[in-house]
Amino acid sequence: MGLAIGGIIANWLAVLIFYLNTSLNYDEASRTLLPFAIISVLVATIGLIIATNNKKIGGVLIIIGSIFFVPLGLIGVFGGRKIMSRENARSLDERRNF
């Protein structure tokens, strides 16, 4: 879970950089990318919140929200994948013991 949290924090910092670049310099590329970056990081953040209850759906949302920020977003992608892997291993252990 720590890797996913670190990845989402890094994504929020990237959004902050987009925002500052837009407000300090009238950069058209940053202005265009800023709404997509905000939506993407919000999806990842919602995925992190959902991951507390439903690990699979939360992990998928973290991965989807982090794809926009590649290569920086790979931290979040690996974190989301780790959350899903742990949930799959836990459910497999439950089935074996059942």
MOLIN-V991685 format. One record per backbone hydrogen bond with DSSP energy under -1.0 kcal/mol. NH is the residue of the N-H (numbers start at 1). CO is the residue of the C=O. E is the energy in kcal/mol with one decimal. If there is no record, write none. Layout:
# MOLIN-V991685
((NH CO E) (NH CO E))
This chain:
# MOLIN-V991685
((5 1 -2.3) (6 2 -2.6) (7 3 -2.2) (8 4 -2.3) (9 5 -2.3) (10 6 -2.2) (11 7 -2.1) (12 8 -2.4) (13 9 -2.1) (14 10 -1.8) (15 11 -2.1) (16 12 -2.2) (17 13 -2.1) (18 14 -2.4) (19 15 -2.7) (20 16 -2.8) (21 17 -2.5) (22 18 -2.0) (23 19 -2.5) (24 20 -2.7) (25 21 -1.5) (27 25 -2.6) (31 27 -2.0) (32 28 -2.0) (33 29 -2.2) (34 30 -2.0) (37 33 -2.6) (38 34 -2.5) (39 35 -2.3) (40 36 -2.4) (41 37 -2.5) (42 38 -2.0) (43 39 -2.1) (44 40 -1.9) (45 41 -2.2) (46 42 -2.7) (47 43 -2.2) (48 44 -1.8) (49 45 -2.0) (50 46 -2.6) (51 47 -1.9) (52 49 -1.1) (53 50 -1.6) (54 50 -2.9) (58 54 -2.2) (59 55 -2.5) (60 56 -2.0) (61 57 -2.3) (62 58 -2.2) (63 59 -2.1) (64 60 -2.7) (65 61 -2.6) (66 62 -1.5) (67 63 -1.2) (69 66 -1.1) (70 67 -1.5) (73 69 -2.5) (74 71 -1.5) (75 72 -1.4) (77 73 -2.3) (78 74 -2.7) (79 75 -2.0) (80 76 -2.9) (81 77 -2.3) (82 78 -2.1) (83 79 -2.1) (84 80 -2.1) (85 81 -2.5) (86 82 -2.3) (87 83 -1.9) (88 84 -2.4) (89 85 -2.5) (90 86 -2.3) (91 87 -2.6) (92 88 -2.0) (93 89 -2.2) (94 90 -2.0) (95 91 -1.9) (96 92 -2.0) (97 93 -2.0))
